[in-house]
């Protein structure tokens, strides 16, 4: 009997030892995993943007490759973050620190009131002379480039974004200006850059842009500043004519089509409406959706661009008579308007990019 009891005690002892050993091994494995993840593990944090530009109340969805990441905002007055959505709430710059274990990644966020969320407001104040400093012009140029790159440089969406930025997000109306000349003279006028046809990347708001002009006649003069127009024989604020606006949007999105004019002419084959197939605006065209946001829209002597469609609405951006603006048409209004053709731009754009029908 005593022997049996001793054997039972031995078995119990061995069993206890085995349990202790198993618990130790489990603890060791957990500890190693914890140690690895928190001390030696340095994950690579990838994000969809390392520098972000926002208008007030504009939002950006931050995408990362790692879940349950920790955020730290250095200046909480500038932005908020909620469910990976960054919102600009005050002008300024701040840093977001993304943290996971021993890895820290920084993202710079710039918030500015120099431009707005894209909205249609054809009653904005006109741009005045020298309204912006050189640093402000440089900042707006960066924002424009940023937005075009997000939409897709050298894509249809990039051209649409450039057009939307100048007509919807820029805080002021840009005057219409009758050009004083163009590169393709069509037998009459010489090329004069910056006079109704600023043909360079970025906004023409700083006199430092004069260094990029190829020629001048009565200027130079930045947008909003007085300039003599030979056609009217008066001095008016400089701005953009219709084809100047379209050429500017195309160039900024990566399509240098040359200094082309507007209008439908069987004789001329070098105008903007010759860049693609002309599709007559009629019920068949509209019912069969033979158009896209980013297509040009033309009539004799004039050109615009379709920057939005939806709910039987066509949003056309144009520079005409008084300023750069956006007109809204329903189907009946568009058919009964002076617009004659959509210009299918697929062969030029090749790619749609991150195209949206509305903003």
C-alpha positions in Angstrom: 0.0 0.0 0.0 2.8 2.4 0.9 4.5 1.6 -2.4 1.4 2.5 -4.3 1.1 5.7 -2.4 4.7 6.6 -3.2 4.2 5.8 -6.9 1.1 8.0 -6.9 3.1 10.8 -5.3 5.8 10.4 -7.9 3.2 10.6 -10.7 1.6 13.7 -9.2 5.1 15.3 -8.8 6.0 14.5 -12.5 2.6 15.8 -13.6 3.1 19.0 -11.7 6.6 19.4 -13.2 5.1 18.9 -16.7 2.4 21.5 -16.1 5.0 24.0 -14.8 7.2 23.3 -17.8 4.3 23.7 -20.2 3.2 27.0 -18.6 6.8 28.2 -18.8 7.1 27.3 -22.5 3.8 29.0 -23.2 4.8 32.1 -21.3 8.2 32.1 -23.1 6.6 31.9 -26.5 4.1 34.7 -25.7 6.9 36.8 -24.3 9.0 36.3 -27.3 6.2 37.2 -29.6 5.4 40.3 -27.5 9.1 41.1 -27.3 9.4 40.8 -31.1 6.4 42.9 -31.9 7.1 45.7 -29.4 10.9 45.9 -29.1 12.6 44.4 -32.1 9.8 44.7 -34.7 10.0 47.9 -36.9 7.2 47.7 -39.4 7.3 49.7 -42.6 4.4 52.2 -42.6 3.1 53.1 -46.1 0.6 55.9 -46.7 -1.2 57.2 -49.8 0.2 60.7 -49.3 3.2 62.0 -47.3 2.2 65.7 -47.8 -1.3 66.8 -47.9 -2.9 70.2 -49.0 -6.3 71.1 -47.7 -8.7 74.0 -47.9 -10.8 74.9 -44.9 -13.3 72.1 -44.2 -11.8 70.0 -46.9 -11.3 66.3 -46.1 -8.7 63.7 -47.1 -8.9 59.9 -46.4 -5.6 58.7 -45.2 -4.8 55.1 -46.2 -2.2 53.0 -44.5 -1.0 49.4 -44.8 -1.1 48.7 -41.1 -4.2 48.4 -38.9 -4.7 49.9 -35.4 -2.1 52.6 -36.0 -1.7 55.4 -33.5 -2.0 59.1 -34.5 -0.4 62.1 -32.9 -1.2 65.6 -34.2 1.4 68.1 -33.3 -0.9 71.1 -33.7 -4.5 70.1 -33.1 -5.8 73.5 -34.0 -5.0 72.9 -37.7 -6.7 69.5 -38.4 -8.8 66.8 -36.9 -8.6 63.0 -37.6 -11.6 60.8 -37.3 -11.6 57.2 -38.7 -8.7 58.0 -40.9 -10.4 61.1 -42.3 -8.3 64.3 -42.0 -10.2 67.6 -42.0 -8.7 71.1 -42.3 -10.1 73.4 -39.7 -7.6 76.3 -39.5 -5.0 77.8 -41.8 -1.5 76.6 -41.0 0.8 73.6 -41.1 1.1 70.6 -38.9 2.7 67.2 -38.6 0.8 63.9 -38.1 2.9 61.2 -36.4 1.9 57.7 -37.3 3.1 55.2 -34.7 3.2 51.4 -34.6 5.6 49.7 -32.2 9.0 51.3 -32.7 8.1 52.8 -36.1 7.2 56.5 -36.4 6.2 58.0 -39.8 5.5 61.7 -40.2 3.1 63.3 -42.6 2.9 67.0 -43.3 -0.5 68.7 -43.6 -1.0 72.2 -45.1 -4.3 74.0 -44.6 -5.0 77.3 -46.3 -7.8 79.8 -46.9 -6.2 81.0 -50.1 -8.7 78.7 -52.0 -12.0 77.0 -51.1 -13.9 73.8 -51.6 -15.1 73.5 -55.2 -18.4 75.4 -55.4 -20.2 77.2 -58.2 -20.3 80.9 -57.4 -20.4 83.2 -60.4 -20.9 86.2 -58.1 -17.4 86.0 -56.5 -15.5 89.3 -56.4 -13.2 90.0 -59.3 -9.5 89.4 -58.9 -7.9 92.8 -58.3 -4.4 93.9 -59.2 -1.5 92.5 -57.1 -4.0 90.6 -54.9 -1.4 87.9 -54.1 2.2 88.0 -52.9 4.8 85.9 -54.6 4.8 83.4 -51.8 1.0 83.0 -52.0 1.2 82.5 -55.8 3.9 79.8 -55.3 1.6 78.1 -52.7 -1.4 78.1 -55.0 0.8 76.7 -57.8 1.8 73.8 -55.4 -1.9 73.2 -54.6 -2.8 73.2 -58.3 0.0 70.7 -59.1 -1.0 68.6 -56.1 -4.6 68.3 -57.1 -3.7 67.6 -60.8 -1.3 64.8 -59.7 -4.0 63.3 -57.4 -6.4 63.3 -60.3 -3.8 62.0 -62.7 -1.2 64.0 -64.6 -1.6 63.6 -68.4 -5.1 62.2 -68.0 -8.6 63.5 -68.7 -9.2 63.9 -64.9 -6.1 66.1 -64.6 -7.5 68.5 -67.2 -10.8 68.5 -65.4 -9.1 69.2 -62.1 -7.2 72.2 -63.5 -10.4 73.6 -64.9 -12.4 73.0 -61.7 -9.6 74.6 -59.6 -9.6 77.9 -61.5 -13.3 78.2 -61.8 -14.6 76.7 -58.6 -11.8 76.7 -55.9 -10.0 79.9 -56.8 -11.5 82.6 -54.6 -11.9 85.3 -57.3 -13.4 85.7 -60.7 -10.7 86.1 -63.4 -11.6 88.8 -66.0 -12.1 88.0 -69.6 -9.5 89.7 -71.7 -9.5 90.1 -75.5 -6.1 88.7 -76.6 -3.5 90.9 -78.2 -2.0 88.1 -80.3 -1.2 84.4 -80.5 1.5 82.1 -81.9 -0.6 80.8 -84.7 -1.3 84.1 -86.4 -3.7 82.9 -89.0 -2.3 85.6 -91.2 -3.0 88.6 -89.0 -1.7 88.9 -85.4 1.6 88.1 -83.8 2.2 85.9 -80.8 2.0 87.9 -77.5 2.2 85.8 -74.3 0.3 86.7 -71.2 -2.2 89.0 -72.7 -5.4 87.1 -72.5 -3.4 83.9 -73.1 -1.0 83.2 -70.2 0.5 80.0 -71.6 2.5 78.6 -68.7 2.1 76.3 -65.7 0.7 77.8 -62.6 -1.4 80.9 -61.9 -0.4 84.3 -63.3 -0.6 86.2 -60.1 3.0 87.3 -59.4 5.3 89.6 -61.5 8.0 86.9 -61.0 6.1 85.1 -63.8 7.3 87.8 -66.2 10.6 85.8 -66.4 8.7 83.0 -68.2 7.1 85.1 -70.9 8.3 84.7 -74.4 7.1 88.0 -75.7 5.1 91.1 -74.8 3.3 93.9 -76.7 1.4 96.2 -74.3 2.3 94.4 -71.1 3.4 92.5 -69.3 0.6 92.6 -66.7 -0.5 89.8 -64.4 -4.1 88.7 -64.0 -6.2 91.5 -62.5 -3.9 94.3 -63.4 -4.7 96.9 -66.1 -3.6 96.2 -69.6 -4.3 97.8 -73.0 -6.4 95.7 -75.4 -5.9 96.6 -79.0 -9.3 95.1 -80.1 -11.3 97.3 -77.9 -8.8 100.2 -77.7 -9.2 100.5 -74.0 -7.4 99.4 -70.8 -9.0 96.6 -68.8 -7.8 94.1 -66.2 -5.8 91.2 -67.7 -7.3 87.8 -67.7 -8.1 84.9 -70.1 -9.9 84.6 -73.3 -11.9 81.4 -74.0 -9.1 79.4 -75.8 -6.5 80.9 -73.4 -8.4 79.2 -70.5 -8.6 75.9 -72.3 -5.0 75.9 -73.4 -4.0 76.8 -69.8 -5.9 73.8 -68.4 -4.5 71.4 -70.9 -1.0 72.6 -70.4 -1.1 72.4 -66.6 -2.4 68.8 -66.9 0.5 67.8 -69.2 -1.0 68.4 -72.7 0.9 71.0 -74.6 -1.2 71.4 -77.7 0.3 74.7 -78.8 -1.2 78.1 -78.7 -4.5 77.3 -80.5 -7.5 79.4 -81.0 -11.2 78.5 -80.7 -14.0 78.1 -83.2 -15.4 75.9 -85.9 -14.0 76.5 -89.3 -13.6 74.2 -92.3 -10.6 76.2 -93.5 -8.7 76.2 -90.2 -7.5 72.8 -88.8 -5.3 74.1 -86.0 -8.0 75.2 -83.5 -8.9 73.5 -80.2 -12.0 72.0 -81.6 -9.8 70.1 -84.1 -8.2 68.1 -81.3 -10.9 65.4 -81.4 -14.0 64.2 -83.2 -16.8 66.7 -83.3 -20.0 65.2 -82.0 -23.1 67.3 -82.7 -25.2 68.2 -79.6 -28.6 66.7 -80.1 -31.1 64.3 -78.4 -29.3 61.2 -79.8 -25.9 62.4 -78.5 -27.3 63.1 -75.0 -29.6 60.1 -74.8 -26.7 57.8 -75.8 -24.2 59.5 -73.5 -21.8 60.3 -76.3 -19.8 62.7 -74.1 -17.6 62.7 -71.0 -16.5 65.1 -68.4 -13.4 66.7 -69.8 -14.6 66.8 -73.4 -14.4 70.3 -74.9 -17.6 72.0 -76.0 -17.6 74.4 -78.9 -19.5 76.8 -81.2 -18.3 79.1 -83.9 -15.6 81.3 -82.4 -15.8 79.9 -78.9 -14.7 77.0 -76.7 -15.4 75.7 -73.2 -15.0 72.5 -71.3 -17.5 70.1 -69.7 -16.4 69.9 -66.0 -19.4 68.1 -64.5 -22.5 66.0 -65.4 -25.3 64.5 -63.3 -29.1 64.6 -62.7 -29.8 66.0 -66.1 -27.3 68.8 -65.5 -24.3 69.8 -67.7 -21.7 72.0 -66.1 -19.7 74.0 -68.6 -16.7 76.2 -67.7 -15.9 79.0 -70.1 -14.2 82.4 -70.3 -16.5 84.7 -72.1 -17.4 88.4 -72.4 -17.0 89.3 -68.7 -15.1 86.5 -66.8 -14.3 82.9 -66.2 -17.4 81.1 -64.9 -19.5 78.0 -64.9 -22.9 77.7 -66.6 -25.4 74.9 -65.8 -27.7 73.5 -68.5 -30.4 70.8 -68.5 -30.9 68.7 -71.6 -33.4 71.0 -73.2 -31.4 74.1 -72.4 -28.2 72.6 -73.8 -29.8 71.5 -77.1 -31.4 75.0 -77.5 -28.2 76.8 -76.6 -25.6 78.2 -79.0 -23.3 75.2 -78.2 -22.9 73.1 -81.3 -20.4 70.3 -80.7 -18.8 68.2 -78.0 -15.2 67.5 -78.9 -14.3 63.9 -78.1 -10.9 64.1 -76.4 -10.2 60.4 -75.9 -7.4 60.3 -78.5 -5.5 63.1 -76.7 -6.1 62.1 -73.1 -5.7 58.3 -73.6 -6.4 57.7 -69.9 -9.3 58.9 -67.8 -7.3 58.9 -64.5 -9.3 59.4 -61.3 -12.2 60.9 -63.2 -15.4 61.9 -61.3 -18.5 63.2 -62.9 -18.9 65.7 -60.1 -16.6 67.3 -57.6 
